[in-house]
């Protein structure tokens, strides 16, 4: 397990809540960090916690899972960390989360939606979440104030469940064009 908490006071190496990475942009991926089979928890504090984006692809998942060993990104599950996680793009950035192959992004805590992507650049066509990947699972996420909610162009398969998309100002809540390969096989996603 790995951890992100912008109030952590320890070593900033992701190994515990005390030593958590202070920003999603600081997460280390691959052999020396989050890799297939691992879970990355993001603290929502007691009630909510906001992470202000400082670039596009604020949480850029830099490693892939496998069909049998996924990477999972979750809101903290224990008291003190299970409040709402808010990624705020400040109206400037987009693609707050960019998902690699075989990754699950799960904002669920006790049956409630606790991950919110908010205030994304309205002139950008990438939207709040960029999902050009194989078999992503995106669940219990709220997306508000964006041009496109989820840009899932290319890639194949996957599930999008229990989402709340609102104040979409562009052409799509979820954009799935050019997905499932050259010869589309419908119902894969």
C-alpha positions in Angstrom: 0.0 0.0 0.0 1.1 3.6 -0.8 -0.3 6.9 0.4 -0.9 10.5 -0.6 -1.8 13.2 2.0 -1.1 16.9 1.5 -0.8 17.3 5.3 1.8 14.5 5.9 4.8 15.7 7.9 7.1 12.7 7.5 9.6 11.5 4.8 7.3 12.2 1.8 8.1 8.7 0.4 4.6 7.3 0.2 5.1 4.4 2.7 2.5 5.4 5.3 0.0 8.2 6.1 2.7 10.0 8.2 5.3 9.6 5.3 2.8 10.1 2.5 3.6 11.8 -0.8 2.2 15.4 -0.3 0.9 15.7 -3.9 -0.5 13.2 -6.5 2.1 14.7 -8.8 4.9 13.3 -6.5 3.8 9.7 -6.7 6.7 7.4 -7.8 5.6 4.7 -10.3 7.2 1.4 -11.3 9.9 -0.8 -9.6 10.6 1.7 -6.8 7.0 2.8 -6.2 3.4 1.9 -7.2 3.3 -1.1 -9.5 1.0 -4.0 -10.5 -0.8 -5.4 -7.5 -0.4 -2.2 -5.4 -3.0 0.1 -4.0 -2.5 3.9 -3.7 -4.7 5.6 -1.1 -5.4 9.3 -1.2 -6.5 11.0 2.0 -9.8 12.9 2.1 -9.1 14.0 5.7 -12.0 13.7 8.2 -14.6 15.4 6.0 -12.8 16.6 2.8 -9.4 17.6 1.5 -8.6 19.6 -1.6 -5.5 19.0 -3.8 -4.8 21.9 -6.1 -3.5 20.9 -9.5 -0.2 22.4 -10.6 -0.1 20.8 -14.1 -2.1 18.7 -16.6 -2.2 15.0 -15.7 -1.9 15.9 -12.0 -2.1 12.2 -11.1 -0.4 10.6 -14.1 -0.5 6.8 -13.5 3.0 6.0 -14.8 2.8 2.2 -14.5 0.3 -0.4 -15.8 -1.2 -3.3 -13.9 -1.9 -6.6 -15.6 -5.1 -8.5 -16.2 -4.5 -10.5 -13.0 -2.8 -7.8 -10.9 -4.3 -4.4 -11.2 -3.2 -1.1 -9.8 -5.9 0.4 -7.6 -6.2 4.1 -6.7 -8.7 4.6 -3.8 -9.8 7.3 -1.4 -8.6 6.5 2.2 -10.8 4.0 3.9 -10.1 4.6 7.6 -11.5 7.4 9.8 -9.4 10.6 9.5 -8.7 9.8 5.8 -12.0 8.8 4.4 -13.5 12.2 3.7 -14.0 13.6 0.2 -10.9 13.9 -2.0 -11.2 16.9 -4.3 -8.8 17.5 -7.2 -9.3 21.2 -8.2 -7.8 22.2 -11.6 -8.4 25.9 -10.9 -9.9 26.3 -14.4 -6.4 26.0 -15.9 -5.5 22.3 -16.1 -7.1 19.2 -17.5 -6.6 15.4 -17.5 -6.4 15.5 -13.7 -6.1 11.8 -13.6 -4.5 9.9 -16.6 -5.1 6.2 -16.4 -2.8 3.5 -17.6 -3.7 -0.1 -18.6 -5.4 -2.3 -16.0 -6.0 0.5 -13.4 -8.9 0.9 -11.1 -9.9 4.4 -9.9 -12.3 3.9 -7.0 -13.8 6.8 -5.0 -16.1 4.6 -3.0 -16.2 4.8 0.8 -19.1 2.9 2.5 -21.2 3.1 -0.6 -20.7 6.8 -1.0 -18.9 8.8 -3.8 -15.9 10.5 -2.3 -13.6 11.4 -5.2 -14.4 14.7 -7.1 -12.6 16.2 -10.1 -13.5 19.8 -10.3 -13.1 23.1 -12.2 -11.3 21.8 -15.3 -10.0 24.0 -18.2 -13.2 24.5 -20.3 -11.2 25.1 -23.5 -9.4 21.8 -23.4 -10.8 18.6 -25.1 -9.1 16.2 -22.8 -11.5 16.8 -19.9 -11.2 15.9 -16.3 -10.0 12.3 -16.7 -7.9 10.9 -19.6 -8.4 7.1 -20.1 -6.7 5.9 -23.3 -6.1 2.5 -21.7 -7.0 -1.2 -21.7 -9.6 -2.5 -19.2 -9.9 0.6 -16.9 -12.4 0.5 -14.1 -13.6 4.0 -13.0 -16.1 4.0 -10.2 -17.7 6.3 -7.6 -16.3 9.5 -9.1 -18.0 12.9 -9.4 -16.9 15.3 -12.2 -18.0 18.9 -12.2 -17.3 22.0 -14.4 -15.5 20.6 -17.4 -15.7 20.5 -21.1 -15.5 16.7 -21.3 -15.9 14.5 -18.2 -14.0 11.4 -19.2 -12.0 11.2 -22.4 -11.7 7.5 -23.1 -10.5 7.7 -26.7 -8.6 4.6 -27.9 -7.9 1.7 -25.6 -10.4 -1.2 -25.1 -12.7 -2.8 -22.6 -13.4 -1.4 -19.2 -16.2 -0.3 -16.9 -17.5 3.1 -15.8 -19.8 2.8 -12.8 -21.6 4.9 -10.2 -20.4 8.2 -11.7 -22.0 11.7 -11.2 -21.2 13.9 -14.1 -22.6 17.5 -14.1 -22.0 21.0 -15.4 -20.4 19.4 -18.5 -19.9 22.4 -20.8 -18.7 20.6 -23.9 -19.8 17.8 -26.1 -19.6 14.7 -23.9 -19.8 13.4 -20.3 -17.9 10.3 -21.4 -16.2 10.2 -24.8 -15.5 6.7 -26.1 -14.6 7.4 -29.7 -12.1 5.1 -31.6 -12.3 2.6 -28.7 -12.0 -1.2 -28.8 -9.5 -1.4 -31.7 -9.5 -1.1 -35.5 -12.5 -3.4 -36.0 -14.8 -2.3 -33.2 -16.2 -5.1 -31.0 -19.2 -3.4 -29.4 -20.1 -4.1 -25.8 -16.5 -4.5 -24.7 -16.7 -1.3 -22.7 
